[in-house]
Amino acid sequence: LVDKSGCTVSTTAVVRVFPPQEGVTVEDDPIFIPELLTPNGDGINDEWNILLSGDRLPEEYSVIVRDRTGCVVHEGTLADRFDASKCPNGVFYYIIIDEMKLVTYKGAFSIITTN
């Protein structure tokens, strides 16, 4: 992304989708979507780790991520890497569609960096 001064804004983040882990349950919804990403390299919340329940595959979900102005910053499936390296601090909005069940999840997450 380019900021209002014409400078390129960058940070790094990775989105990975993991099956449910021991001690983590996804009882009410078959998907858990974190609301905070802090890609500062400390290993905590550096990646947008989306948890799926059961034997669901990341390829079965499409995703669109938009910035606060509505510009698409990522589009694909949950199997695709979301590279937030060009995303500044702020709130981002997602739409995730379960293509098998035709269920839509909408929400927001924040990116906060110390850079």
C-alpha positions as CSV (number, residue, x, y, z in Angstrom):
1,L,0.0,0.0,0.0
2,V,1.0,3.6,-0.5
3,D,0.3,6.1,2.2
4,K,-1.0,9.7,1.6
5,S,2.6,10.9,1.2
6,G,3.3,8.5,-1.6
7,C,5.6,6.3,0.6
8,T,5.3,2.5,0.5
9,V,4.1,1.2,3.9
10,S,5.2,-2.3,4.8
11,T,5.1,-4.9,7.5
12,T,5.1,-8.7,7.4
13,A,2.5,-11.2,8.4
14,V,1.5,-14.8,7.4
15,V,-2.0,-16.4,7.6
16,R,-2.0,-20.1,8.3
17,V,-5.0,-22.3,8.9
18,F,-4.7,-25.0,11.5
19,P,-6.9,-27.8,12.5
20,P,-8.3,-27.5,16.1
21,Q,-5.6,-27.9,18.7
22,E,-5.9,-29.7,22.1
23,G,-7.6,-27.3,24.6
24,V,-9.0,-25.1,21.8
25,T,-12.6,-25.8,20.9
26,V,-14.8,-24.5,18.2
27,E,-18.1,-25.6,19.5
28,D,-20.6,-22.9,18.4
29,D,-19.0,-22.2,15.1
30,P,-16.9,-24.5,12.9
31,I,-14.3,-21.7,12.5
32,F,-12.3,-19.4,14.9
33,I,-11.1,-16.1,13.4
34,P,-8.7,-14.1,15.6
35,E,-9.3,-10.3,15.9
36,L,-5.7,-9.1,16.4
37,L,-2.5,-9.4,14.4
38,T,0.8,-8.0,15.7
39,P,3.4,-8.8,13.1
40,N,6.5,-7.6,15.0
41,G,8.5,-10.8,14.8
42,D,8.1,-11.9,18.4
43,G,6.2,-15.1,17.5
44,I,3.0,-14.0,19.2
45,N,0.1,-13.1,17.0
46,D,2.4,-12.6,14.0
47,E,0.1,-14.6,11.9
48,W,-3.6,-14.6,11.3
49,N,-4.2,-18.2,12.4
50,I,-7.7,-19.3,11.6
51,L,-8.8,-22.6,13.2
52,L,-11.2,-24.9,11.4
53,S,-13.2,-27.7,13.1
54,G,-13.4,-31.3,12.1
55,D,-12.0,-32.4,8.8
56,R,-12.7,-29.2,7.0
57,L,-10.1,-28.0,4.4
58,P,-8.9,-24.5,4.0
59,E,-9.6,-24.7,0.3
60,E,-13.4,-25.0,1.1
61,Y,-13.4,-21.4,2.3
62,S,-13.0,-18.3,0.1
63,V,-11.8,-15.0,1.8
64,I,-11.7,-11.4,0.9
65,V,-9.9,-8.9,3.2
66,R,-10.5,-5.1,2.7
67,D,-8.8,-2.1,4.3
68,R,-10.8,0.7,6.0
69,T,-11.4,2.4,2.6
70,G,-12.8,-0.8,1.1
71,C,-9.8,-1.6,-1.1
72,V,-9.2,-5.4,-1.4
73,V,-5.8,-6.3,0.2
74,H,-6.3,-10.1,-0.1
75,E,-8.6,-12.4,-2.0
76,G,-8.4,-16.2,-2.4
77,T,-9.0,-19.2,-0.2
78,L,-7.9,-19.8,3.4
79,A,-5.2,-22.1,1.9
80,D,-3.7,-19.0,0.2
81,R,-1.1,-17.0,2.2
82,F,-2.3,-13.6,3.3
83,D,0.7,-11.4,3.1
84,A,0.1,-8.4,5.2
85,S,3.5,-7.0,4.5
86,K,2.0,-4.0,2.8
87,C,-0.7,-3.4,5.4
88,P,-0.3,-0.5,7.8
89,N,-1.7,-0.4,11.4
90,G,-5.5,-0.4,11.3
91,V,-8.7,-2.3,11.1
92,F,-9.3,-4.7,8.3
93,Y,-12.6,-6.3,7.3
94,Y,-13.0,-9.8,6.1
95,I,-15.7,-11.9,4.4
96,I,-15.1,-15.7,4.6
97,I,-17.5,-17.9,2.7
98,D,-17.8,-21.6,3.5
99,E,-18.2,-22.8,-0.1
100,M,-19.5,-26.2,1.0
101,K,-22.3,-25.0,3.3
102,L,-22.8,-21.6,1.8
103,V,-22.3,-19.9,5.2
104,T,-20.8,-16.4,5.3
105,Y,-18.6,-15.1,8.2
106,K,-18.1,-11.3,8.4
107,G,-16.0,-9.4,10.8
108,A,-12.9,-7.3,11.5
109,F,-9.4,-7.7,12.8
110,S,-6.7,-5.2,13.7
111,I,-3.1,-5.0,12.7
112,I,-0.9,-3.3,15.2
113,T,2.9,-3.0,14.6
114,T,5.6,-1.3,16.6
115,N,7.6,-0.5,13.5
